[in-house]
Amino acid sequence: MDRLQAMATFVRVVDTGSFSGAARQLRVGQPAVSKTIAQLEDRLQVRLLVRSSHALAPTDAGLRFYERASLAIKEADEAELEARGAGAGLSGRLRVSAATTFARLMIIPRLPEFLAMHPSLDIDVLLDDRVIDVVAEGIDIALRMGTLSDSTAVARKLATGGRSVVATPAYLARAGLPKAPADLVHHHALVYSQLDDTWSFRKGDIEATATVRGRVRLSAAEGIRAGVLADMGLAVTSDWMFAPELASGAVQRVLADWTLPTIDLWAVFPTGRLASAKARAFAEFVEDILRTGSPLAVRHSA
């Protein structure tokens, strides 16, 4: 039995919570995963997992082994990279999760550069505005906007961006230009269902809130973009989302003398393991993208 491969299999089982989940990620049959774990437990003479019809969890010994095995796998990966040398680039498969609109506008157009730097690397990009389970989905790095809901997440802040109320000139010509946050109650708002429909504003020492109403609620930022461009109403969006349209005048800011809370971009890594070299390199690549003409301001942190 290959000890490192057995450890890697065990780590995948714990990360995914099942033999079948580990088998999918490792691209082997479930019986092979079960056999590997059984052989590992037999060699160690200790039970590593508690099995039931509904759940799979590590024992105390299994949890201690998982922590050490995760570090050992990480060290082995890093050792291989060091041996190959920096010029050899990265290899294997990198799984990235990102919100659809952010990835389409900010990341995917620049992916050819990253692929050219690492010709032996393949990338899977999972596009979803929802917060997904990075461990269950086998994600190496997730790019998330906003406040992190999981305080235990292994995360690194990449950038901070402004937000604005935006609308098309056609909509504003029809509905009028709001002069203060209180005027927003008389407008049609496109509401992003993953955020609150009460918007907070500040101008100097003055704070104001507006609970907007809208006949259309959308679960994805792509829908917000399409709705605004279809003259359906106004919306609160990150400045990067309409950067080209704001520059051309196809969309304009409303209540420009009021500010909204900023929004952060995070790189989130699977809890319980160190970020891989591939994930760290991709996070740095995203930071480089944001340094070149992006409405997001890079906030580098370790």
GUVEXLO-273004 format. One record per atom (N, C-alpha, C): x, y, z. Coordinates in steps of 0.2 Angstrom, whole numbers, plus 5000, padded with zeros to 4 digits. Layout:
N
XYZ
...
END
This chain:
302
500449945000
500050005000
500450065000
500350114995
500750174995
500450215001
500950235006
500750265012
500450335010
500850375006
500650445005
499950445001
499850394996
499250394993
498650374998
498750325002
498250305007
498050365012
498550405014
498450465018
498050515014
498250525007
497850575003
497150545003
497050485002
496350455001
495950465008
496250455013
495950465020
495750545021
496150585019
496050655019
495450675015
495450645009
494850665005
494150635008
494250575011
493650555014
493350595019
493850615024
493650665029
493350735026
493750755021
493550825018
492850815015
492650765012
492050755009
491450725013
491650695018
491150665023
490950595020
491250565015
490950505012
491450475008
491450405007
491850365002
491650384995
491050394994
490850414987
491050484985
491050524990
491350594988
492050594987
492450554991
493150554989
493250514983
492850464981
492950424975
492850474969
492350514969
492250564964
492850604963
493050634968
493650684968
494250644965
494350584968
494950544966
494950514959
494250514957
494150474950
494350404950
494150374956
494150304956
493550274959
493450204959
492850174961
492750184969
492150184971
492050184979
492350124982
492350064979
492650004983
493350014984
493750044979
494450054980
494550104986
494150154987
494250194992
494150164999
493550124999
493450085005
493950035007
494250005002
494849955003
495449995006
495550045003
496150085005
496150105012
495550125014
495450145021
495450085026
495150035024
495249975028
495949955029
496349955024
497049935024
497449985028
497250045028
497550095032
497450085040
496850065041
496650055048
496949995051
496949945046
497349875048
498049885050
498349925045
499049945046
499249975053
498750025054
498850075060
498650035066
498149985066
497849955071
497450005075
497050045072
496650095075
496050105071
495550125074
494950145070
494950215068
494950235062
495050305060
494350345059
493850305057
493250325055
492650295059
492150325060
491550305063
491050305058
490750245056
490250235050
489550225053
489050255050
488350245051
488050245044
487350235044
486950235038
486950305036
487050355040
486850425038
487450465038
488050445042
488550495042
489250455043
489750495042
490450465042
490850525045
491250505051
491650555054
492250525057
492750565058
493350535061
493350525068
493650475070
493750465078
494250515080
494350515087
494850555090
495550545087
495650475086
496350455083
496350475075
495750465072
495650485065
495750565064
495550605069
495550675068
496350695069
496650665074
497350675074
497750655068
497650595066
497950575060
497750615054
497150645053
496950685048
497350755048
497450785054
497850845054
498550835052
498950775054
499550765052
499650745045
499150705043
499150685036
499050745031
498650785033
498550845028
499250885028
499550895033
500150935033
500750895029
500750825030
501250785026
501050795019
500450785017
500350795009
500550865007
500350915011
500550975009
501350985008
501650955013
502450965013
502650925007
502350865005
502550824999
502450864993
501850894992
501750934986
502250994986
502351024991
502851084991
503551064989
503751004992
504450974990
504450964983
503950934980
503950924973
504050984969
503651034971
503751104967
504451124968
504751124974
505451144975
505951114971
505851044970
506251004966
506251014959
505651034957
505551044949
505851114948
505851164953
506051224952
505551274950
505651334951
505051384950
504951394943
505451384938
505351384931
504851334928
504751274932
504351224929
503651234929
503451284933
502751304933
502351254938
501651264938
501251224941
500951174937
500651114940
500351064936
499751034940
499450994936
498850954939
498250994938
497750994942
497051024941
496951074947
496751134945
496551184950
495751194950
495451194955
494651204955
494551264959
494251314955
494051384957
493351394957
493151424962
492351444963
492351524963
491851544959
491751624959
491051634957
490851694959
490251724957
490251734949
489651714946
489651714939
489851784935
489551834937
489751894934
490451924935
490651914942
491351934943
491851894939
491751834938
492151784934
492151804927
491551814925
491451834917
491851894916
491751954920
492052014918
492752024920
492951994926
493552014929
494151954928
493951894928
494351844928
494451804922
493951774919
493951734913
494351764907
494251834906
494551864900
495351864901
495551854907
496351854909
496551784910
496151734910
496351664911
496951644906
496851664900
497451644895
498151654898
498151714901
498851734904
499051684909
498651664914
498851614919
498951544916
498551524911
498651464908
499351464904
499551514901
500151524897
500751514902
500651544908
501251544913
501351464916
500751434916
500751364919
500451314914
500851294908
500551254903
500351184905
500651164911
500451094913
499851094918
499551154919
498951164924
498351164920
497851124923
497151134920
496751164926
496151204923
495751234928
495051224927
494751204933
493951194933
493751254936
493251294933
492951354936
492251344937
492051344944
491351334946
491051404947
490551414942
490151484943
489551474946
489451514952
488851504956
488851564961
488351604961
488351664966
488251644973
487951584974
487851554981
488551534984
488551534991
489151514995
489051444995
489551404992
489551334992
490051304997
490051244998
490451215003
491051194999
491651225000
492251214996
492551144997
492451115003
492751055005
492351005001
491651005001
491250954998
491250954991
491451014988
491451024981
492151014978
492651004983
493350994981
493651054978
493451114981
493751174978
494351194981
494851214977
495551234980
495551314982
495151354979
495051424980
494451454978
494051484983
493451514981
493551594981
493251634976
493251704977
492651724979
492551764984
491951784987
491951854989
491351884987
491251954989
490851964995
490952014999
490552035005
490852005011
490451995016
490651975023
490651905023
491151875026
491251805027
490751775032
490351735031
489851705036
490151655041
490651625038
491051575042
491651605045
491651615052
492151645055
492751595055
492751535054
493251485054
493551475047
493351505042
493551505036
494351525035
494651485031
495351505030
495351555024
495451615025
495351665020
495851725020
495851755014
496351805013
496051865009
496051925012
495651975009
496152005003
495852004997
496252024991
496152094989
495552124990
495352184988
494752214991
494652284990
494052314993
493752354987
493152354986
492852394981
492252434983
492152494980
491552534981
490952514978
490352534980
489652524978
489352584976
488852584972
488452634970
487752614968
487352664968
486652654965
486752674958
486452634953
486552644946
485852634943
485852674937
485252664933
485452684926
485052674921
485152694914
484852764913
485052804909
484752874908
484052864905
483852814902
483152804900
482752794905
482952754910
482552744916
482452804920
482952844921
482952904925
482552954922
482552964915
482153004911
481452994912
481252934913
480552914914
480352914921
480752904926
480552894933
480852954937
481252994935
481553054938
482153034942
482553084944
483153074947
483153084955
483253034959
483153044966
483753094968
483553134973
484053184976
484253164983
483953114986
484153094993
483953014994
484252984998
484052914999
483252905000
482952945004
482252945005
481852934998
482052964993
481752964987
481752894983
482152854986
482152784982
481552744983
481152764988
480552724990
480052734984
480152784980
479652804974
479952774968
480452734968
480752704962
480652624962
480752604956
480752534955
481552504956
481652464961
482252434962
482352364960
482952344957
483052274956
483452254962
483152204965
483352184972
483752114971
484352114973
484752054973
484552014979
484251954978
483951914984
484551894989
485151894987
485651874992
485851924997
485651984996
485852045000
485152075003
485252115008
484652155011
484352205006
483752215007
483452265003
483352335006
483752335012
483752405015
484552425014
484552485011
485152515009
485452565014
486052565016
486352615020
486752665017
486652725018
487052785015
487352825020
487952865018
488252915022
488452975018
488353025021
488653095018
488953135023
489553135024
489853165030
489653135036
489353175041
489153145047
488453115047
488153125041
487453105041
487353035038
486952995041
486752925039
486052925038
485952885033
485252875031
485152805028
484552775029
484352705026
483752715022
483752675017
483152665012
482952595011
482352575013
482152505011
481752515004
482052485000
481752494993
481252434991
480852454986
480352404984
480452394977
480352334975
480452314968
479952254966
479752254960
479352194958
479752134955
480352154955
480852094952
481452084957
481452024960
482052004964
482451954960
483051954960
483551914956
484051884961
484151814959
484651774963
485351784961
485451814955
486151814952
486251884950
486951904950
487151974948
487051984941
487051924937
486951934930
486251954928
485751934932
485051964932
485052034933
485452054938
485452124940
485652174935
486252144932
486552184926
486052184920
485752134918
485252134913
484652174914
484452174920
483852214922
483952294922
484552314924
484752384924
484852404917
485152364913
485252384906
484652384901
484152344904
483452344901
483052404903
483252444907
482952504909
482352484914
482452434918
481952414922
481952444929
482452474931
482452504937
483252524939
483252544946
483952554948
484152504953
484752494954
485052444959
485652464962
485852434968
486452444971
486952394969
487552414966
487952364963
488652384965
489152334965
489852344965
490052384959
490552434960
490752474954
491052444948
491352384950
491652344944
491152314940
490552304942
490052274938
489752314932
489852374933
489652424927
490152464925
490752444926
491352494925
491352514917
491252474912
491252494905
490652544904
490052524907
489452564905
489452634909
489752634915
489852694918
490352744915
490852714912
491352754908
491052784902
490652744898
490352764892
489652804893
489352804899
488752844900
488152804899
488252734897
487652694896
487252684903
487652694908
487352684915
487652744919
487252774923
487552824927
487452814935
487852844939
487752844946
487252884948
486852864953
486352904956
486552914964
486352974966
486552994973
487352984974
487653014969
488353014969
488753044975
488353094978
488653124984
488553084991
488253034990
488152984996
488552924995
488852895000
489252835000
488952775003
489052725000
488752655003
489352615006
489252575010
489752535013
490152495007
490852495008
491252455003
491052385004
491352344999
491252274999
491952244997
492152185001
492752155001
492752094996
493352084993
493452024989
493951974993
493651914994
494051864998
494251804994
494851784995
495051714993
494951664999
494551614998
494351575003
494651505001
494951475006
495251405005
494951355010
495051295008
494751235012
494951235019
494451235024
494651235031
495051175033
495551175037
495851115039
496451095035
496651135030
497251125026
497551185024
498251185023
498551245020
498351255013
498351315011
498251335004
498751305000
498551264994
499051234990
499451294986
500051274983
500451314979
500051344973
499651304970
499151324965
498651374967
498351364973
497851414975
498151474977
498751474980
499151534982
499351574975
499551534970
499751574964
499151604961
498551574961
497951594958
497751664962
497751664968
497651714972
498051774970
498651764970
499151814968
499051844961
498851794956
498651814949
498051864949
497551844954
496951894954
497151954957
497551964962
497752024964
498152064959
498552034954
498852064949
498352094944
497852054943
497252084938
496952144941
496852144948
496452204951
496952264951
497552254951
498052314951
498052354945
497752324939
497852354933
497152384930
496952444933
496452474930
495752444933
495752414938
495152384941
494852434946
494152434947
493852474952
493952454959
494152394959
494352364966
495052384968
495152404974
495752424977
496052364980
496652344978
496952284981
497152304989
497052254993
497152265000
497552195002
498252205000
498652135001
498652125009
498552065010
498652035017
498851965017
499251945022
499551875022
499051835024
END
